[in-house]
Amino acid sequence: MKKAITTSLTVISSLYIALAQFTPPVNTNSGTINETPIRQFLTLVQNIINALVPIFIGIAVLSFFWFLIQFIAKGGEEGEKRAAAMKGMGLSILALFAMVSIWGIVFFLGSIVGITPGGRVPYPQVQ
């Protein structure tokens, strides 16, 4: 299962990088022209991902507090429930760490390359 997920993510990211190399859009006062359908689709995917990231972080924080409440409320009664609550808190912290660290690494690499958050890749130009 892990191999299938890793392979599919690799293929999707490779396609994303390859398809993003098309002609850059030209911005005018009336809107954007020369926008390919592939770029429009990738922009849509990017907007959906940008909307989902804060939701997933919020879910991870809420699940941590949910397991913390379970640990406090039912932790003294049974060792099994206490262990389940501890495991849930650990997984919630791990999920938060993974999401925020990947986010930080992406912004760090973007700053090295010269891409500002929310910006576009600088296109090479002939002077």
N, C-alpha and C positions, 0 to 999 in steps of 0.2 A: 504494500500500500504506500509506504514512504517513497519507494522508488518511482512509483507511478506519479505521485504528487510532485516530486522533484523534477522528473522528466517533463511533466506538463508545464510547470513553472518556467523551466529553462526554455522550452519551445515558445511559450507565450512572450517571455521577455526578449528572446531573440527576434521574434516577429515584430514586437513593439519597436525595437531599436532599428530593424531593417526598414520598416514601413515609415518611420519618422524621417527618413532621408529624402523625401520627395521635395518638390519645389516649395519654397517658403511662401506663405500667404502675403499678399500685398494689402495693407490697410489703407482705406480711402475714407473720405467723409461719409459716404453712403454705406459703408460696411466693409467687410473683408471679401476680396475677390481672389481667385486662383486658389481657393480652398478645396482640396481634394476630398472625396468622400471618406477616404481612409483617415485623413487628418481630422475630419469632423467626428468620425467614430472614436478615434483615440482621445479627442478632447472630451467627448461624452464619458468615456471610461475614466479618464482622469478626474472629471468633475464628480462622478459617482464615488470613486475611491476617496477623494478629498472630503466628501460628505460622510463617508462611513468610518474614517479613522477616528474622529472624536467620539462617535457612537460606541465603537469597540473599546476605546479607552474608558469611557464612562461605564460600560458594562463590566469591565474588569475591576474597576474601583468599587462599584456596587456589589459585585460578587464577593470581593474581599470583605467588605463590611457585613454582608449577609453571613458569611462563614464565621466572622468574628463574633457576631451576635449569637450564632448557634453555639460556638465554643463557650462563650460566657454563660449562656442560659442552660445548656444541657451538658456541659463538659464535666461537671462534678458527678453526674448521675452514672454514666456508663463510659467505660474506657473506649468502646468501639465508636460511639458518637463523637467523642473527643478526638479520636484519631482521624475520623472522617472530616471533621471541621478543620483540623490542623492541615490535612492534606489539601483541602479546598483553599485555605488561605495561602498555602505555599504555591499552588498552581496559579492562583490569581496574581500573586506577586511576580511569579515567573512570566506570566503573560504580559503584565505591565512592563516589566523590564525589557522583554523582547521587543514590544512595540515601540517603546520610547528609545531604546538603543538603536534600532534600525532607523528610526526617524532621525536621530542625531547623526548617525553615520552617513546617511544620504545628504543631509545638510552640510556636513563637513566636507564630503567629496565634492559637492556642488560648489562650495566656496573655494576649493582648490582649483577646480576647473574654470571658475569664473561665472557660474550660473547662480543667480540670486534666487532665493525661494520665491516661487511663483513666476519666475522669469522664463525667458526662452534661451535656447542655445544660441550663442553668437555665430552668425553665418560668416564664413570667410568671404572677403570682398577684394576685388582687384582695384587698385588705386590708379 
